[in-house]
Amino acid sequence: MTGDFGAVTSTGATLSVTVRDEGRHDPTFRQFQQIRGGITVVMDDFSVVEMSSTYIVRVNDAGARIVDRTFSNGRGYSKVIKDSQGRLVLFQGNGAPQVIRVNPTTLQDDPSFVFPAISSRIDTLVEWPGRGYLAGTTGFATINAQNVNPIILVQYDGSIDPSYNTGESTFESYANTPSWLWVSPEGRVYVRGGAISSQGIVNGAQILRLTSAGAVDASFDPTGLNQLQFIHGLKDGRMLVGLGFSNCQIRVLKPDGTFDTAFNSSDARISHVPLAIVEQVDGKIILGGQFNAFGGVPVGKHLRLNADGSLDPTYYNTVAYNGSANVVSLSYDPRGYCYYAPSVTSTSATFQNSTSRGTVRVFAHRSPLTLFRQTSSQRVGQNENFTLTVNAVGTSAISYQWFKDGVAIPGATGPNYSIAGFTSLNNGSRL
């Protein structure tokens, strides 16, 4: 059965049926305002944040506005990430401050995060869980009249970690601004720029791996990365890379710097470099951009690769946005959706012949079990009350059971677990 939706009419009633063809438009999501060139982020409660230049908005599951904000006085931000605590960090801004963190509920500035004045723009930023945020500047910069390297470690309060790169200049010569930073699941830091000469190491592959102190890891020296166009970190610690702009070769780089020869073993090429990449929980990868073919097979600006790099024929990829609009942002919702954002929102740039012109929701792989709103570790004082929370969604019925030190707690079978009047008798680990 194919198609977006159908309707069955009976006496006095209409029943609308949505068909979950992965890769097709979900008509139940209707964005309240269409934004050009936006970046989408799926939040922990499955609401969606979209940001574009001077405007940011959070919408609910149906696309209706919850809260929005317009930046004034020349301020505006082009990029955003969600950190491990569900907070939004905005960067690549106009004016000061260059980086802000906003409350995801109100979208207003978080006063506990104060980023110092810096002479250069922050072009790339990622979270280093437990340590703060790694940020890449447009070349060497100054903060409070002090020179800083192109990569700085921003602590969770916005201050700069002075111990990172102390006593050395990590990048003696940088042909380009650091354009990509990634912290792998193992905690390894990777950076991409131009041809790099750093601490006596010349890396023509344009990728370096750094130690926890910011020094170059000389054991990582990949080869064969000519005409590197993009890198995308994967959940298993490998990296998806694109070589060449047109007729782009897509390969996977392993942590040891060698290629995974089992990925895309047929060497299928994509007609243009992807502009957006996102990985599903099952390891399949969705690509978006302006391309029209993969391995000689016609596609319409989006596609999904299987975990081995082959084209997934079960994902509808005939057409995405019509006209001149390209897919510039992808954000995956493990409940079985992917949000697409276009480069333009003209009347000709509709999605799959629907009336939607801005951000749209597309059916994707549905995770059997997804945790969200999970309480992090807490410090609790004597006689204080506290509550632990974990919620989940899945394709089958969800049940809960809390444990203390590996032993099931009687009656603790809901998403919340509370203790009134904490004492030393309550010590232990719970999950």
C-alpha positions as a Python dict, from the first residue, in 0.01 Angstrom:
ca = {
    (1, 'M'): (0, 0, 0),
    (2, 'T'): (147, 337, -94),
    (3, 'G'): (50, 703, -64),
    (4, 'D'): (48, 967, 205),
    (5, 'F'): (-303, 929, 342),
    (6, 'G'): (-652, 834, 244),
    (7, 'A'): (-1005, 898, 365),
    (8, 'V'): (-1298, 669, 434),
    (9, 'T'): (-1636, 840, 465),
    (10, 'S'): (-1937, 703, 650),
    (11, 'T'): (-2264, 862, 762),
    (12, 'G'): (-2180, 1191, 932),
    (13, 'A'): (-1810, 1112, 980),
    (14, 'T'): (-1477, 1111, 799),
    (15, 'L'): (-1194, 881, 896),
    (16, 'S'): (-846, 989, 783),
    (17, 'V'): (-582, 718, 762),
    (18, 'T'): (-210, 801, 748),
    (19, 'V'): (11, 541, 582),
    (20, 'R'): (359, 506, 736),
    (21, 'D'): (573, 473, 425),
    (22, 'E'): (924, 557, 544),
    (23, 'G'): (1062, 852, 348),
    (24, 'R'): (719, 1000, 282),
    (25, 'H'): (570, 1320, 417),
    (26, 'D'): (369, 1301, 742),
    (27, 'P'): (68, 1530, 682),
    (28, 'T'): (-27, 1536, 1053),
    (29, 'F'): (262, 1774, 1129),
    (30, 'R'): (169, 2124, 1014),
    (31, 'Q'): (425, 2387, 1101),
    (32, 'F'): (266, 2713, 1214),
    (33, 'Q'): (524, 2932, 1040),
    (34, 'Q'): (754, 2852, 750),
    (35, 'I'): (1122, 2928, 803),
    (36, 'R'): (1390, 2944, 538),
    (37, 'G'): (1719, 2767, 593),
    (38, 'G'): (1637, 2666, 949),
    (39, 'I'): (1809, 2415, 1177),
    (40, 'T'): (1583, 2169, 1356),
    (41, 'V'): (1644, 2001, 1693),
    (42, 'V'): (1426, 1730, 1850),
    (43, 'M'): (1397, 1797, 2223),
    (44, 'D'): (1375, 1545, 2507),
    (45, 'D'): (996, 1580, 2524),
    (46, 'F'): (978, 1538, 2142),
    (47, 'S'): (884, 1896, 2079),
    (48, 'V'): (1086, 2052, 1797),
    (49, 'V'): (1302, 2364, 1801),
    (50, 'E'): (1380, 2545, 1479),
    (51, 'M'): (1617, 2835, 1445),
    (52, 'S'): (1697, 3064, 1157),
    (53, 'S'): (1910, 3379, 1184),
    (54, 'T'): (1727, 3611, 1427),
    (55, 'Y'): (1436, 3382, 1515),
    (56, 'I'): (1391, 3066, 1723),
    (57, 'V'): (1070, 2874, 1789),
    (58, 'R'): (962, 2557, 1969),
    (59, 'V'): (659, 2372, 1835),
    (60, 'N'): (463, 2075, 1963),
    (61, 'D'): (408, 1733, 1810),
    (62, 'A'): (153, 1873, 1565),
    (63, 'G'): (363, 2175, 1462),
    (64, 'A'): (177, 2435, 1671),
    (65, 'R'): (380, 2708, 1838),
    (66, 'I'): (464, 2664, 2207),
    (67, 'V'): (705, 2955, 2247),
    (68, 'D'): (919, 3170, 2019),
    (69, 'R'): (1173, 3448, 2038),
    (70, 'T'): (1308, 3712, 1803),
    (71, 'F'): (1661, 3839, 1865),
    (72, 'S'): (1701, 4217, 1848),
    (73, 'N'): (1979, 4475, 1851),
    (74, 'G'): (2166, 4306, 1568),
    (75, 'R'): (2191, 3971, 1747),
    (76, 'G'): (2133, 3648, 1563),
    (77, 'Y'): (2265, 3292, 1559),
    (78, 'S'): (2306, 3047, 1273),
    (79, 'K'): (2373, 2722, 1457),
    (80, 'V'): (2242, 2540, 1762),
    (81, 'I'): (2313, 2217, 1953),
    (82, 'K'): (2129, 2039, 2233),
    (83, 'D'): (2356, 1934, 2518),
    (84, 'S'): (2335, 1628, 2743),
    (85, 'Q'): (2112, 1816, 2989),
    (86, 'G'): (1861, 1911, 2719),
    (87, 'R'): (1976, 2275, 2705),
    (88, 'L'): (2020, 2468, 2381),
    (89, 'V'): (2353, 2630, 2296),
    (90, 'L'): (2343, 2888, 2016),
    (91, 'F'): (2654, 3004, 1831),
    (92, 'Q'): (2798, 3144, 1507),
    (93, 'G'): (2639, 3472, 1601),
    (94, 'N'): (2628, 3832, 1492),
    (95, 'G'): (2742, 4066, 1763),
    (96, 'A'): (2803, 3971, 2126),
    (97, 'P'): (2794, 3739, 2297),
    (98, 'Q'): (2918, 3489, 2038),
    (99, 'V'): (2772, 3193, 2231),
    (100, 'I'): (2461, 3181, 2448),
    (101, 'R'): (2274, 2903, 2624),
    (102, 'V'): (1897, 2926, 2643),
    (103, 'N'): (1636, 2766, 2861),
    (104, 'P'): (1454, 2512, 2639),
    (105, 'T'): (1120, 2597, 2801),
    (106, 'T'): (1131, 2976, 2766),
    (107, 'L'): (1402, 3014, 2497),
    (108, 'Q'): (1545, 3298, 2709),
    (109, 'D'): (1914, 3334, 2800),
    (110, 'D'): (2044, 3112, 3079),
    (111, 'P'): (2199, 3356, 3331),
    (112, 'S'): (2428, 3082, 3469),
    (113, 'F'): (2617, 3073, 3136),
    (114, 'V'): (2824, 3383, 3054),
    (115, 'F'): (3054, 3364, 2752),
    (116, 'P'): (3336, 3622, 2745),
    (117, 'A'): (3393, 3874, 2468),
    (118, 'I'): (3605, 3723, 2191),
    (119, 'S'): (3765, 3882, 1885),
    (120, 'S'): (3666, 3607, 1641),
    (121, 'R'): (3347, 3427, 1550),
    (122, 'I'): (3270, 3080, 1686),
    (123, 'D'): (3210, 2867, 1376),
    (124, 'T'): (3178, 2519, 1524),
    (125, 'L'): (3087, 2390, 1871),
    (126, 'V'): (3020, 2049, 2027),
    (127, 'E'): (2966, 1927, 2380),
    (128, 'W'): (3240, 1733, 2555),
    (129, 'P'): (3020, 1559, 2814),
    (130, 'G'): (3139, 1627, 3166),
    (131, 'R'): (3390, 1892, 3059),
    (132, 'G'): (3194, 2159, 2871),
    (133, 'Y'): (3186, 2267, 2507),
    (134, 'L'): (3466, 2256, 2251),
    (135, 'A'): (3451, 2560, 2024),
    (136, 'G'): (3639, 2644, 1706),
    (137, 'T'): (3711, 3009, 1620),
    (138, 'T'): (3782, 3179, 1287),
    (139, 'G'): (4158, 3161, 1332),
    (140, 'F'): (4353, 3281, 1634),
    (141, 'A'): (4155, 3505, 1868),
    (142, 'T'): (4186, 3705, 2186),
    (143, 'I'): (3976, 3685, 2501),
    (144, 'N'): (4032, 3952, 2765),
    (145, 'A'): (4343, 4066, 2573),
    (146, 'Q'): (4488, 3714, 2592),
    (147, 'N'): (4566, 3510, 2281),
    (148, 'V'): (4377, 3183, 2251),
    (149, 'N'): (4408, 2894, 2009),
    (150, 'P'): (4155, 2822, 1733),
    (151, 'I'): (4004, 2553, 1960),
    (152, 'I'): (3897, 2643, 2312),
    (153, 'L'): (3725, 2448, 2587),
    (154, 'V'): (3428, 2639, 2726),
    (155, 'Q'): (3318, 2526, 3071),
    (156, 'Y'): (2952, 2485, 3160),
    (157, 'D'): (2940, 2831, 3317),
    (158, 'G'): (3074, 2994, 2998),
    (159, 'S'): (3429, 3054, 3121),
    (160, 'I'): (3733, 2927, 2929),
    (161, 'D'): (3916, 2624, 3074),
    (162, 'P'): (4274, 2756, 3118),
    (163, 'S'): (4421, 2405, 3147),
    (164, 'Y'): (4328, 2310, 2792),
    (165, 'N'): (4630, 2357, 2558),
    (166, 'T'): (4832, 2523, 2836),
    (167, 'G'): (5192, 2597, 2734),
    (168, 'E'): (5156, 2509, 2370),
    (169, 'S'): (5001, 2633, 2050),
    (170, 'T'): (4809, 2338, 1919),
    (171, 'F'): (4790, 2478, 1568),
    (172, 'E'): (5106, 2647, 1446),
    (173, 'S'): (4957, 2696, 1102),
    (174, 'Y'): (4599, 2649, 999),
    (175, 'A'): (4506, 2688, 633),
    (176, 'N'): (4137, 2711, 723),
    (177, 'T'): (3925, 2775, 1029),
    (178, 'P'): (3837, 2458, 1223),
    (179, 'S'): (3522, 2361, 1035),
    (180, 'W'): (3424, 2050, 1228),
    (181, 'L'): (3470, 1918, 1580),
    (182, 'W'): (3352, 1588, 1716),
    (183, 'V'): (3387, 1404, 2046),
    (184, 'S'): (3347, 1031, 1980),
    (185, 'P'): (3160, 798, 2218),
    (186, 'E'): (3502, 694, 2353),
    (187, 'G'): (3583, 1057, 2435),
    (188, 'R'): (3830, 1111, 2150),
    (189, 'V'): (3839, 1458, 1998),
    (190, 'Y'): (3862, 1500, 1621),
    (191, 'V'): (3903, 1825, 1430),
    (192, 'R'): (3895, 1914, 1063),
    (193, 'G'): (4046, 2221, 901),
    (194, 'G'): (4279, 2283, 611),
    (195, 'A'): (4618, 2119, 558),
    (196, 'I'): (4752, 2126, 913),
    (197, 'S'): (5104, 2181, 1041),
    (198, 'S'): (5090, 2129, 1414),
    (199, 'Q'): (5366, 2054, 1666),
    (200, 'G'): (5588, 1936, 1383),
    (201, 'I'): (5322, 1705, 1241),
    (202, 'V'): (5196, 1771, 890),
    (203, 'N'): (4857, 1618, 823),
    (204, 'G'): (4750, 1658, 462),
    (205, 'A'): (4437, 1456, 535),
    (206, 'Q'): (4290, 1762, 710),
    (207, 'I'): (4187, 1565, 1019),
    (208, 'L'): (4361, 1557, 1356),
    (209, 'R'): (4284, 1364, 1671),
    (210, 'L'): (4359, 1541, 1997),
    (211, 'T'): (4441, 1411, 2342),
    (212, 'S'): (4237, 1507, 2647),
    (213, 'A'): (4482, 1794, 2707),
    (214, 'G'): (4459, 1925, 2350),
    (215, 'A'): (4785, 1787, 2216),
    (216, 'V'): (4799, 1611, 1880),
    (217, 'D'): (4761, 1233, 1889),
    (218, 'A'): (5040, 1131, 1650),
    (219, 'S'): (4910, 774, 1629),
    (220, 'F'): (4617, 891, 1416),
    (221, 'D'): (4736, 971, 1063),
    (222, 'P'): (4473, 877, 803),
    (223, 'T'): (4564, 858, 437),
    (224, 'G'): (4363, 859, 115),
    (225, 'L'): (4135, 1148, 214),
    (226, 'N'): (4189, 1353, -100),
    (227, 'Q'): (3934, 1630, -168),
    (228, 'L'): (3767, 1577, 169),
    (229, 'Q'): (3426, 1748, 162),
    (230, 'F'): (3249, 1638, 480),
    (231, 'I'): (3283, 1429, 794),
    (232, 'H'): (3002, 1301, 1015),
    (233, 'G'): (3059, 1114, 1341),
    (234, 'L'): (2870, 787, 1388),
    (235, 'K'): (2740, 630, 1709),
    (236, 'D'): (2995, 347, 1698),
    (237, 'G'): (3298, 580, 1686),
    (238, 'R'): (3356, 561, 1310),
    (239, 'M'): (3327, 858, 1073),
    (240, 'L'): (3130, 894, 751),
    (241, 'V'): (3339, 1093, 501),
    (242, 'G'): (3279, 1235, 154),
    (243, 'L'): (3558, 1267, -103),
    (244, 'G'): (3508, 1497, -403),
    (245, 'F'): (3237, 1757, -461),
    (246, 'S'): (3054, 1617, -763),
    (247, 'N'): (3037, 1241, -806),
    (248, 'C'): (3120, 1230, -433),
    (249, 'Q'): (3262, 909, -290),
    (250, 'I'): (3114, 809, 47),
    (251, 'R'): (3329, 598, 278),
    (252, 'V'): (3364, 517, 647),
    (253, 'L'): (3683, 593, 839),
    (254, 'K'): (3766, 377, 1140),
    (255, 'P'): (3922, 513, 1462),
    (256, 'D'): (4259, 371, 1358),
    (257, 'G'): (4261, 595, 1049),
    (258, 'T'): (4191, 322, 794),
    (259, 'F'): (3886, 276, 576),
    (260, 'D'): (3614, 22, 650),
    (261, 'T'): (3623, -170, 323),
    (262, 'A'): (3290, -342, 397),
    (263, 'F'): (3105, -8, 379),
    (264, 'N'): (2981, 87, 31),
    (265, 'S'): (3190, -192, -118),
    (266, 'S'): (3043, -122, -463),
    (267, 'D'): (3189, 234, -446),
    (268, 'A'): (2856, 391, -543),
    (269, 'R'): (2890, 770, -584),
    (270, 'I'): (2646, 1047, -498),
    (271, 'S'): (2599, 1323, -754),
    (272, 'H'): (2662, 1615, -512),
    (273, 'V'): (2793, 1654, -159),
    (274, 'P'): (2518, 1602, 104),
    (275, 'L'): (2421, 1911, 303),
    (276, 'A'): (2265, 1725, 598),
    (277, 'I'): (2324, 1384, 757),
    (278, 'V'): (2155, 1203, 1044),
    (279, 'E'): (2187, 849, 1179),
    (280, 'Q'): (1891, 640, 1292),
    (281, 'V'): (1904, 414, 1598),
    (282, 'D'): (1930, 108, 1370),
    (283, 'G'): (2251, 238, 1208),
    (284, 'K'): (2091, 344, 880),
    (285, 'I'): (2189, 692, 761),
    (286, 'I'): (1962, 957, 604),
    (287, 'L'): (2123, 1210, 368),
    (288, 'G'): (1975, 1533, 235),
    (289, 'G'): (2097, 1798, -6),
    (290, 'Q'): (2070, 1887, -373),
    (291, 'F'): (2186, 1555, -522),
    (292, 'N'): (1980, 1366, -780),
    (293, 'A'): (2151, 1027, -808),
    (294, 'F'): (2334, 766, -601),
    (295, 'G'): (2522, 488, -776),
    (296, 'G'): (2344, 580, -1098),
    (297, 'V'): (2000, 541, -936),
    (298, 'P'): (1784, 858, -959),
    (299, 'V'): (1691, 1007, -620),
    (300, 'G'): (1521, 1333, -523),
    (301, 'K'): (1748, 1528, -285),
    (302, 'H'): (1720, 1271, -6),
    (303, 'L'): (1795, 904, 50),
    (304, 'R'): (1871, 648, 318),
    (305, 'L'): (2175, 421, 327),
    (306, 'N'): (2174, 80, 488),
    (307, 'A'): (2433, 17, 759),
    (308, 'D'): (2663, -135, 494),
    (309, 'G'): (2647, 179, 277),
    (310, 'S'): (2412, 45, 11),
    (311, 'L'): (2104, 238, -100),
    (312, 'D'): (1795, 145, 102),
    (313, 'P'): (1515, 79, -151),
    (314, 'T'): (1249, 70, 123),
    (315, 'Y'): (1292, 445, 189),
    (316, 'Y'): (1087, 660, -48),
    (317, 'N'): (1343, 888, -212),
    (318, 'T'): (1185, 985, -545),
    (319, 'V'): (1131, 1347, -447),
    (320, 'A'): (1174, 1579, -148),
    (321, 'Y'): (1139, 1956, -199),
    (322, 'N'): (1036, 2074, -543),
    (323, 'G'): (1186, 2368, -728),
    (324, 'S'): (1509, 2526, -605),
    (325, 'A'): (1478, 2418, -240),
    (326, 'N'): (1738, 2175, -106),
    (327, 'V'): (1739, 1980, 221),
    (328, 'V'): (1975, 2168, 455),
    (329, 'S'): (1889, 2022, 797),
    (330, 'L'): (1783, 1679, 927),
    (331, 'S'): (1684, 1587, 1282),
    (332, 'Y'): (1585, 1234, 1383),
    (333, 'D'): (1306, 1147, 1626),
    (334, 'P'): (1348, 783, 1743),
    (335, 'R'): (970, 745, 1766),
    (336, 'G'): (986, 704, 1388),
    (337, 'Y'): (1023, 1048, 1226),
    (338, 'C'): (1282, 1269, 1061),
    (339, 'Y'): (1243, 1648, 1035),
    (340, 'Y'): (1357, 1814, 712),
    (341, 'A'): (1430, 2186, 671),
    (342, 'P'): (1463, 2354, 328),
    (343, 'S'): (1701, 2615, 194),
    (344, 'V'): (1412, 2830, 62),
    (345, 'T'): (1037, 2854, 127),
    (346, 'S'): (906, 2995, -200),
    (347, 'T'): (567, 2878, -326),
    (348, 'S'): (741, 2649, -574),
    (349, 'A'): (942, 2478, -298),
    (350, 'T'): (672, 2244, -168),
    (351, 'F'): (750, 1900, -27),
    (352, 'Q'): (646, 1587, -219),
    (353, 'N'): (368, 1777, -394),
    (354, 'S'): (203, 1868, -63),
    (355, 'T'): (122, 2221, 54),
    (356, 'S'): (408, 2221, 306),
    (357, 'R'): (691, 2461, 223),
    (358, 'G'): (891, 2492, 546),
    (359, 'T'): (1004, 2227, 793),
    (360, 'V'): (829, 1895, 735),
    (361, 'R'): (816, 1563, 915),
    (362, 'V'): (892, 1244, 727),
    (363, 'F'): (831, 888, 840),
    (364, 'A'): (1150, 704, 939),
    (365, 'H'): (1259, 402, 1143),
    (366, 'R'): (1075, 362, 1473),
    (367, 'S'): (1284, 255, 1771),
    (368, 'P'): (1142, -39, 1972),
    (369, 'L'): (1226, 152, 2292),
    (370, 'T'): (1327, 512, 2348),
    (371, 'L'): (1408, 669, 2686),
    (372, 'F'): (1351, 1039, 2743),
    (373, 'R'): (1331, 1277, 3038),
    (374, 'Q'): (1574, 1060, 3230),
    (375, 'T'): (1687, 1210, 3562),
    (376, 'S'): (2064, 1254, 3593),
    (377, 'S'): (2259, 1175, 3911),
    (378, 'Q'): (2152, 1384, 4210),
    (379, 'R'): (2307, 1500, 4537),
    (380, 'V'): (2052, 1483, 4818),
    (381, 'G'): (2087, 1628, 5167),
    (382, 'Q'): (1975, 1471, 5494),
    (383, 'N'): (1591, 1470, 5531),
    (384, 'E'): (1538, 1616, 5183),
    (385, 'N'): (1274, 1489, 4944),
    (386, 'F'): (1364, 1390, 4590),
    (387, 'T'): (1220, 1219, 4284),
    (388, 'L'): (1381, 1016, 4006),
    (389, 'T'): (1209, 1012, 3668),
    (390, 'V'): (1241, 811, 3351),
    (391, 'N'): (987, 798, 3069),
    (392, 'A'): (989, 582, 2760),
    (393, 'V'): (802, 525, 2436),
    (394, 'G'): (813, 217, 2218),
    (395, 'T'): (640, -1, 1965),
    (396, 'S'): (493, -225, 2238),
    (397, 'A'): (359, -177, 2591),
    (398, 'I'): (608, -19, 2836),
    (399, 'S'): (647, -137, 3195),
    (400, 'Y'): (867, 8, 3470),
    (401, 'Q'): (1056, -142, 3764),
    (402, 'W'): (1296, 49, 3989),
    (403, 'F'): (1591, -130, 4152),
    (404, 'K'): (1819, -49, 4445),
    (405, 'D'): (2165, -206, 4424),
    (406, 'G'): (2031, -463, 4180),
    (407, 'V'): (1725, -562, 4389),
    (408, 'A'): (1373, -477, 4271),
    (409, 'I'): (1198, -219, 4493),
    (410, 'P'): (846, -345, 4579),
    (411, 'G'): (572, -126, 4434),
    (412, 'A'): (815, 96, 4240),
    (413, 'T'): (663, 21, 3902),
    (414, 'G'): (593, 365, 3757),
    (415, 'P'): (796, 625, 3570),
    (416, 'N'): (860, 821, 3892),
    (417, 'Y'): (1029, 704, 4212),
    (418, 'S'): (1019, 933, 4516),
    (419, 'I'): (1175, 927, 4863),
    (420, 'A'): (1052, 1155, 5139),
    (421, 'G'): (1303, 1246, 5409),
    (422, 'F'): (1628, 1103, 5271),
    (423, 'T'): (1856, 933, 5528),
    (424, 'S'): (2173, 726, 5512),
    (425, 'L'): (1954, 415, 5496),
    (426, 'N'): (1852, 525, 5149),
    (427, 'N'): (2209, 523, 5016),
    (428, 'G'): (2264, 312, 4708),
    (429, 'S'): (2235, 316, 4330),
    (430, 'R'): (1895, 303, 4165),
    (431, 'L'): (1792, 241, 3807),
}
